[in-house]
Amino acid sequence: MNLTQLQSVVKTLLTTILAYLVGKGWIADGQVEGIVAAAIAIVAVAHGFYVNRAVALVGKAASLSEVEVIQTTPKLAQAVPSDKVIPA
């Protein structure tokens, strides 16, 4: 699932739940837009951390002096700027 699909699912579910809460009178109608925008921003940040986790982990491992070589997938090896990381 890519970021656009994830944001669409979150927006749809959250809008449905918030419409119910507005109908019950628990939140004001004007608050819905702000809550949905904040939730989508949080999802985008969390997705970014998740997607880039492997690159960060391999990069951190490559920076250790004890590590001589890391063999990984060609795509990940290309994303990590280190001579220690080579494609398998």
A tleap script that builds the chain and sets N, CA, C and O, in Angstrom:
source leaprc.protein.ff14SB
mol = sequence {
  NMET ASN LEU THR GLN LEU GLN SER VAL VAL
  LYS THR LEU LEU THR THR ILE LEU ALA TYR
  LEU VAL GLY LYS GLY TRP ILE ALA ASP GLY
  GLN VAL GLU GLY ILE VAL ALA ALA ALA ILE
  ALA ILE VAL ALA VAL ALA HIE GLY PHE TYR
  VAL ASN ARG ALA VAL ALA LEU VAL GLY LYS
  ALA ALA SER LEU SER GLU VAL GLU VAL ILE
  GLN THR THR PRO LYS LEU ALA GLN ALA VAL
  PRO SER ASP LYS VAL ILE PRO CALA
}
set mol.1.N position { 0.859 -1.164 0.000 }
set mol.1.CA position { 0.000 0.000 0.000 }
set mol.1.C position { 0.910 1.233 0.000 }
set mol.1.O position { 1.790 1.365 0.851 }
set mol.2.N position { 0.690 2.125 -0.956 }
set mol.2.CA position { 1.508 3.325 -0.994 }
set mol.2.C position { 0.883 4.441 -0.144 }
set mol.2.O position { -0.205 4.283 0.408 }
set mol.3.N position { 1.592 5.562 -0.054 }
set mol.3.CA position { 1.160 6.645 0.821 }
set mol.3.C position { -0.197 7.209 0.414 }
set mol.3.O position { -1.025 7.495 1.280 }
set mol.4.N position { -0.441 7.374 -0.868 }
set mol.4.CA position { -1.715 7.933 -1.334 }
set mol.4.C position { -2.888 7.037 -0.952 }
set mol.4.O position { -3.930 7.524 -0.512 }
set mol.5.N position { -2.715 5.735 -1.119 }
set mol.5.CA position { -3.773 4.798 -0.751 }
set mol.5.C position { -4.021 4.816 0.752 }
set mol.5.O position { -5.167 4.795 1.202 }
set mol.6.N position { -2.945 4.853 1.520 }
set mol.6.CA position { -3.063 4.882 2.982 }
set mol.6.C position { -3.773 6.151 3.449 }
set mol.6.O position { -4.642 6.097 4.319 }
set mol.7.N position { -3.406 7.282 2.872 }
set mol.7.CA position { -4.055 8.539 3.241 }
set mol.7.C position { -5.536 8.521 2.871 }
set mol.7.O position { -6.366 9.044 3.615 }
set mol.8.N position { -5.869 7.935 1.748 }
set mol.8.CA position { -7.266 7.849 1.326 }
set mol.8.C position { -8.092 7.005 2.287 }
set mol.8.O position { -9.217 7.368 2.629 }
set mol.9.N position { -7.533 5.878 2.722 }
set mol.9.CA position { -8.233 5.005 3.672 }
set mol.9.C position { -8.434 5.734 5.000 }
set mol.9.O position { -9.528 5.717 5.564 }
set mol.10.N position { -7.375 6.375 5.493 }
set mol.10.CA position { -7.475 7.101 6.768 }
set mol.10.C position { -8.493 8.230 6.666 }
set mol.10.O position { -9.300 8.430 7.573 }
set mol.11.N position { -8.453 8.961 5.570 }
set mol.11.CA position { -9.385 10.080 5.395 }
set mol.11.C position { -10.833 9.602 5.363 }
set mol.11.O position { -11.706 10.206 5.986 }
set mol.12.N position { -11.083 8.518 4.637 }
set mol.12.CA position { -12.445 7.991 4.533 }
set mol.12.C position { -12.959 7.487 5.878 }
set mol.12.O position { -14.072 7.817 6.287 }
set mol.13.N position { -12.145 6.688 6.564 }
set mol.13.CA position { -12.562 6.158 7.869 }
set mol.13.C position { -12.752 7.274 8.896 }
set mol.13.O position { -13.735 7.291 9.636 }
set mol.14.N position { -11.804 8.197 8.929 }
set mol.14.CA position { -11.872 9.269 9.908 }
set mol.14.C position { -13.059 10.192 9.646 }
set mol.14.O position { -13.722 10.633 10.585 }
set mol.15.N position { -13.325 10.484 8.387 }
set mol.15.CA position { -14.464 11.336 8.046 }
set mol.15.C position { -15.774 10.674 8.467 }
set mol.15.O position { -16.681 11.346 8.959 }
set mol.16.N position { -15.874 9.371 8.278 }
set mol.16.CA position { -17.082 8.636 8.676 }
set mol.16.C position { -17.259 8.664 10.193 }
set mol.16.O position { -18.354 8.924 10.694 }
set mol.17.N position { -16.192 8.400 10.906 }
set mol.17.CA position { -16.255 8.406 12.375 }
set mol.17.C position { -16.579 9.802 12.899 }
set mol.17.O position { -17.404 9.963 13.798 }
set mol.18.N position { -15.919 10.812 12.326 }
set mol.18.CA position { -16.158 12.185 12.787 }
set mol.18.C position { -17.566 12.665 12.451 }
set mol.18.O position { -18.152 13.439 13.208 }
set mol.19.N position { -18.114 12.215 11.325 }
set mol.19.CA position { -19.504 12.577 10.989 }
set mol.19.C position { -20.457 12.017 12.038 }
set mol.19.O position { -21.421 12.677 12.427 }
set mol.20.N position { -20.186 10.814 12.488 }
set mol.20.CA position { -20.994 10.216 13.549 }
set mol.20.C position { -20.883 11.043 14.831 }
set mol.20.O position { -21.888 11.314 15.489 }
set mol.21.N position { -19.656 11.444 15.182 }
set mol.21.CA position { -19.442 12.226 16.401 }
set mol.21.C position { -20.097 13.606 16.315 }
set mol.21.O position { -20.591 14.124 17.316 }
set mol.22.N position { -20.100 14.197 15.121 }
set mol.22.CA position { -20.781 15.481 14.928 }
set mol.22.C position { -22.280 15.291 15.096 }
set mol.22.O position { -22.952 16.111 15.722 }
set mol.23.N position { -22.804 14.197 14.531 }
set mol.23.CA position { -24.229 13.897 14.661 }
set mol.23.C position { -24.653 13.715 16.105 }
set mol.23.O position { -25.767 14.083 16.477 }
set mol.24.N position { -23.768 13.143 16.929 }
set mol.24.CA position { -24.057 12.968 18.349 }
set mol.24.C position { -23.880 14.258 19.138 }
set mol.24.O position { -24.323 14.365 20.282 }
set mol.25.N position { -23.218 15.249 18.507 }
set mol.25.CA position { -22.994 16.519 19.188 }
set mol.25.C position { -21.753 16.527 20.071 }
set mol.25.O position { -21.589 17.420 20.903 }
set mol.26.N position { -20.882 15.545 19.898 }
set mol.26.CA position { -19.680 15.452 20.737 }
set mol.26.C position { -18.563 16.368 20.264 }
set mol.26.O position { -17.738 16.808 21.064 }
set mol.27.N position { -18.532 16.662 18.959 }
set mol.27.CA position { -17.572 17.635 18.429 }
set mol.27.C position { -18.301 18.587 17.494 }
set mol.27.O position { -19.369 18.264 16.972 }
set mol.28.N position { -17.718 19.759 17.288 }
set mol.28.CA position { -18.332 20.754 16.408 }
set mol.28.C position { -18.004 20.435 14.950 }
set mol.28.O position { -16.972 19.836 14.650 }
set mol.29.N position { -18.882 20.837 14.069 }
set mol.29.CA position { -18.711 20.592 12.640 }
set mol.29.C position { -17.428 21.226 12.111 }
set mol.29.O position { -16.774 20.655 11.237 }
set mol.30.N position { -17.066 22.377 12.619 }
set mol.30.CA position { -15.876 23.078 12.152 }
set mol.30.C position { -14.569 22.407 12.535 }
set mol.30.O position { -13.526 22.715 11.958 }
set mol.31.N position { -14.608 21.510 13.481 }
set mol.31.CA position { -13.384 20.836 13.926 }
set mol.31.C position { -12.990 19.667 13.033 }
set mol.31.O position { -11.839 19.233 13.070 }
set mol.32.N position { -13.894 19.159 12.251 }
set mol.32.CA position { -13.656 17.963 11.451 }
set mol.32.C position { -12.492 18.158 10.474 }
set mol.32.O position { -11.607 17.307 10.379 }
set mol.33.N position { -12.497 19.277 9.752 }
set mol.33.CA position { -11.449 19.527 8.762 }
set mol.33.C position { -10.058 19.531 9.396 }
set mol.33.O position { -9.126 18.932 8.859 }
set mol.34.N position { -9.921 20.196 10.519 }
set mol.34.CA position { -8.634 20.264 11.203 }
set mol.34.C position { -8.165 18.910 11.704 }
set mol.34.O position { -6.982 18.583 11.609 }
set mol.35.N position { -9.087 18.123 12.239 }
set mol.35.CA position { -8.739 16.795 12.743 }
set mol.35.C position { -8.299 15.888 11.597 }
set mol.35.O position { -7.314 15.163 11.731 }
set mol.36.N position { -9.007 15.918 10.483 }
set mol.36.CA position { -8.655 15.085 9.327 }
set mol.36.C position { -7.297 15.514 8.771 }
set mol.36.O position { -6.471 14.659 8.452 }
set mol.37.N position { -7.053 16.809 8.649 }
set mol.37.CA position { -5.771 17.297 8.122 }
set mol.37.C position { -4.614 16.885 9.031 }
set mol.37.O position { -3.561 16.470 8.548 }
set mol.38.N position { -4.807 16.997 10.329 }
set mol.38.CA position { -3.759 16.606 11.275 }
set mol.38.C position { -3.485 15.106 11.202 }
set mol.38.O position { -2.329 14.686 11.235 }
set mol.39.N position { -4.521 14.309 11.104 }
set mol.39.CA position { -4.356 12.855 11.026 }
set mol.39.C position { -3.619 12.454 9.757 }
set mol.39.O position { -2.768 11.566 9.796 }
set mol.40.N position { -3.929 13.088 8.638 }
set mol.40.CA position { -3.253 12.766 7.379 }
set mol.40.C position { -1.785 13.170 7.447 }
set mol.40.O position { -0.926 12.461 6.923 }
set mol.41.N position { -1.489 14.285 8.077 }
set mol.41.CA position { -0.090 14.699 8.238 }
set mol.41.C position { 0.674 13.698 9.105 }
set mol.41.O position { 1.817 13.360 8.800 }
set mol.42.N position { 0.061 13.233 10.159 }
set mol.42.CA position { 0.698 12.250 11.037 }
set mol.42.C position { 0.939 10.936 10.290 }
set mol.42.O position { 1.995 10.322 10.441 }
set mol.43.N position { -0.024 10.510 9.495 }
set mol.43.CA position { 0.130 9.282 8.700 }
set mol.43.C position { 1.281 9.437 7.705 }
set mol.43.O position { 2.054 8.499 7.511 }
set mol.44.N position { 1.403 10.598 7.078 }
set mol.44.CA position { 2.483 10.821 6.115 }
set mol.44.C position { 3.851 10.740 6.790 }
set mol.44.O position { 4.779 10.148 6.240 }
set mol.45.N position { 3.980 11.324 7.964 }
set mol.45.CA position { 5.251 11.277 8.697 }
set mol.45.C position { 5.568 9.842 9.126 }
set mol.45.O position { 6.697 9.379 8.961 }
set mol.46.N position { 4.588 9.147 9.669 }
set mol.46.CA position { 4.802 7.767 10.107 }
set mol.46.C position { 5.176 6.871 8.922 }
set mol.46.O position { 6.056 6.019 9.041 }
set mol.47.N position { 4.520 7.062 7.803 }
set mol.47.CA position { 4.822 6.279 6.606 }
set mol.47.C position { 6.247 6.566 6.131 }
set mol.47.O position { 6.959 5.650 5.721 }
set mol.48.N position { 6.658 7.807 6.183 }
set mol.48.CA position { 8.023 8.169 5.796 }
set mol.48.C position { 9.067 7.498 6.668 }
set mol.48.O position { 10.079 7.006 6.170 }
set mol.49.N position { 8.822 7.479 7.968 }
set mol.49.CA position { 9.738 6.794 8.877 }
set mol.49.C position { 9.793 5.292 8.565 }
set mol.49.O position { 10.869 4.695 8.557 }
set mol.50.N position { 8.655 4.703 8.315 }
set mol.50.CA position { 8.587 3.262 8.048 }
set mol.50.C position { 9.303 2.910 6.739 }
set mol.50.O position { 10.080 1.956 6.693 }
set mol.51.N position { 9.044 3.668 5.696 }
set mol.51.CA position { 9.615 3.385 4.389 }
set mol.51.C position { 11.133 3.554 4.398 }
set mol.51.O position { 11.842 2.777 3.758 }
set mol.52.N position { 11.633 4.543 5.104 }
set mol.52.CA position { 13.071 4.830 5.111 }
set mol.52.C position { 13.827 4.130 6.229 }
set mol.52.O position { 15.017 4.383 6.417 }
set mol.53.N position { 13.169 3.264 6.965 }
set mol.53.CA position { 13.794 2.589 8.101 }
set mol.53.C position { 14.966 1.708 7.684 }
set mol.53.O position { 16.018 1.742 8.322 }
set mol.54.N position { 14.803 0.930 6.634 }
set mol.54.CA position { 15.861 0.024 6.197 }
set mol.54.C position { 17.106 0.793 5.770 }
set mol.54.O position { 18.222 0.395 6.105 }
set mol.55.N position { 16.931 1.876 5.045 }
set mol.55.CA position { 18.070 2.690 4.614 }
set mol.55.C position { 18.797 3.254 5.824 }
set mol.55.O position { 20.027 3.253 5.866 }
set mol.56.N position { 18.051 3.731 6.800 }
set mol.56.CA position { 18.667 4.300 8.004 }
set mol.56.C position { 19.418 3.232 8.802 }
set mol.56.O position { 20.514 3.487 9.302 }
set mol.57.N position { 18.836 2.049 8.921 }
set mol.57.CA position { 19.497 0.976 9.671 }
set mol.57.C position { 20.794 0.522 9.007 }
set mol.57.O position { 21.807 0.339 9.682 }
set mol.58.N position { 20.763 0.343 7.705 }
set mol.58.CA position { 21.964 -0.087 6.993 }
set mol.58.C position { 23.010 1.028 7.017 }
set mol.58.O position { 24.202 0.757 7.163 }
set mol.59.N position { 22.580 2.254 6.878 }
set mol.59.CA position { 23.508 3.376 6.941 }
set mol.59.C position { 24.184 3.480 8.294 }
set mol.59.O position { 25.383 3.745 8.377 }
set mol.60.N position { 23.421 3.273 9.345 }
set mol.60.CA position { 23.978 3.314 10.703 }
set mol.60.C position { 24.954 2.154 10.916 }
set mol.60.O position { 26.019 2.340 11.505 }
set mol.61.N position { 24.600 0.976 10.445 }
set mol.61.CA position { 25.493 -0.176 10.574 }
set mol.61.C position { 26.784 0.046 9.785 }
set mol.61.O position { 27.863 -0.329 10.241 }
set mol.62.N position { 26.675 0.651 8.612 }
set mol.62.CA position { 27.855 0.903 7.784 }
set mol.62.C position { 28.788 1.925 8.428 }
set mol.62.O position { 29.988 1.932 8.152 }
set mol.63.N position { 28.250 2.776 9.271 }
set mol.63.CA position { 29.083 3.797 9.919 }
set mol.63.C position { 29.909 3.237 11.080 }
set mol.63.O position { 30.809 3.916 11.575 }
set mol.64.N position { 29.619 2.019 11.518 }
set mol.64.CA position { 30.377 1.408 12.610 }
set mol.64.C position { 31.753 0.957 12.116 }
set mol.64.O position { 31.875 0.395 11.027 }
set mol.65.N position { 32.770 1.201 12.910 }
set mol.65.CA position { 34.127 0.836 12.508 }
set mol.65.C position { 34.331 -0.684 12.476 }
set mol.65.O position { 35.197 -1.169 11.748 }
set mol.66.N position { 33.560 -1.430 13.241 }
set mol.66.CA position { 33.684 -2.887 13.281 }
set mol.66.C position { 33.174 -3.559 12.015 }
set mol.66.O position { 33.529 -4.703 11.730 }
set mol.67.N position { 32.357 -2.867 11.268 }
set mol.67.CA position { 31.726 -3.441 10.080 }
set mol.67.C position { 32.627 -3.200 8.869 }
set mol.67.O position { 33.017 -2.067 8.586 }
set mol.68.N position { 32.952 -4.293 8.155 }
set mol.68.CA position { 33.792 -4.169 6.962 }
set mol.68.C position { 32.965 -4.105 5.687 }
set mol.68.O position { 33.220 -3.270 4.819 }
set mol.69.N position { 31.966 -4.992 5.573 }
set mol.69.CA position { 31.145 -5.052 4.362 }
set mol.69.C position { 29.723 -5.429 4.742 }
set mol.69.O position { 29.500 -6.242 5.639 }
set mol.70.N position { 28.765 -4.827 4.049 }
set mol.70.CA position { 27.351 -5.192 4.191 }
set mol.70.C position { 26.843 -5.531 2.802 }
set mol.70.O position { 26.891 -4.698 1.898 }
set mol.71.N position { 26.356 -6.756 2.630 }
set mol.71.CA position { 25.748 -7.159 1.363 }
set mol.71.C position { 24.235 -7.065 1.513 }
set mol.71.O position { 23.657 -7.587 2.466 }
set mol.72.N position { 23.612 -6.396 0.561 }
set mol.72.CA position { 22.166 -6.194 0.628 }
set mol.72.C position { 21.605 -6.166 -0.792 }
set mol.72.O position { 22.330 -6.409 -1.757 }
set mol.73.N position { 20.350 -5.877 -0.912 }
set mol.73.CA position { 19.710 -5.810 -2.228 }
set mol.73.C position { 20.304 -4.651 -3.025 }
set mol.73.O position { 20.771 -3.673 -2.441 }
set mol.74.N position { 20.290 -4.755 -4.345 }
set mol.74.CA position { 20.838 -3.668 -5.163 }
set mol.74.C position { 20.153 -2.316 -4.912 }
set mol.74.O position { 20.807 -1.273 -4.895 }
set mol.75.N position { 18.864 -2.351 -4.723 }
set mol.75.CA position { 18.129 -1.107 -4.495 }
set mol.75.C position { 18.558 -0.440 -3.185 }
set mol.75.O position { 18.759 0.774 -3.139 }
set mol.76.N position { 18.695 -1.230 -2.131 }
set mol.76.CA position { 19.106 -0.690 -0.838 }
set mol.76.C position { 20.569 -0.271 -0.871 }
set mol.76.O position { 20.934 0.742 -0.273 }
set mol.77.N position { 21.407 -1.032 -1.557 }
set mol.77.CA position { 22.821 -0.682 -1.665 }
set mol.77.C position { 23.000 0.652 -2.381 }
set mol.77.O position { 23.890 1.433 -2.042 }
set mol.78.N position { 22.161 0.904 -3.361 }
set mol.78.CA position { 22.240 2.164 -4.102 }
set mol.78.C position { 21.753 3.340 -3.250 }
set mol.78.O position { 22.221 4.464 -3.427 }
set mol.79.N position { 20.832 3.094 -2.342 }
set mol.79.CA position { 20.259 4.158 -1.521 }
set mol.79.C position { 21.158 4.573 -0.365 }
set mol.79.O position { 21.014 5.673 0.168 }
set mol.80.N position { 22.084 3.704 0.028 }
set mol.80.CA position { 22.963 3.997 1.165 }
set mol.80.C position { 24.319 4.499 0.636 }
set mol.80.O position { 25.023 3.765 -0.058 }
set mol.81.N position { 24.674 5.728 0.959 }
set mol.81.CA position { 25.932 6.295 0.452 }
set mol.81.C position { 27.139 5.836 1.274 }
set mol.81.O position { 27.651 6.595 2.097 }
set mol.82.N position { 27.588 4.617 1.060 }
set mol.82.CA position { 28.740 4.093 1.784 }
set mol.82.C position { 29.458 3.066 0.909 }
set mol.82.O position { 28.821 2.283 0.204 }
set mol.83.N position { 30.778 3.081 0.964 }
set mol.83.CA position { 31.564 2.100 0.208 }
set mol.83.C position { 31.468 0.705 0.835 }
set mol.83.O position { 31.781 -0.292 0.184 }
set mol.84.N position { 31.045 0.636 2.072 }
set mol.84.CA position { 30.935 -0.643 2.773 }
set mol.84.C position { 29.696 -1.441 2.330 }
set mol.84.O position { 29.644 -2.657 2.517 }
set mol.85.N position { 28.724 -0.773 1.757 }
set mol.85.CA position { 27.464 -1.420 1.364 }
set mol.85.C position { 27.552 -1.792 -0.116 }
set mol.85.O position { 27.713 -0.931 -0.981 }
set mol.86.N position { 27.443 -3.097 -0.386 }
set mol.86.CA position { 27.521 -3.591 -1.760 }
set mol.86.C position { 26.308 -4.449 -2.062 }
set mol.86.O position { 25.729 -5.059 -1.163 }
set mol.87.N position { 25.921 -4.497 -3.343 }
set mol.87.CA position { 24.779 -5.350 -3.696 }
set mol.87.C position { 25.152 -6.824 -3.628 }
set mol.87.O position { 26.283 -7.201 -3.933 }
set mol.88.N position { 24.212 -7.641 -3.233 }
set mol.88.CA position { 24.444 -9.093 -3.119 }
set mol.88.C position { 24.352 -9.755 -4.454 }
set mol.88.O position { 24.518 -10.970 -4.553 }
savepdb mol mol.pdb
quit
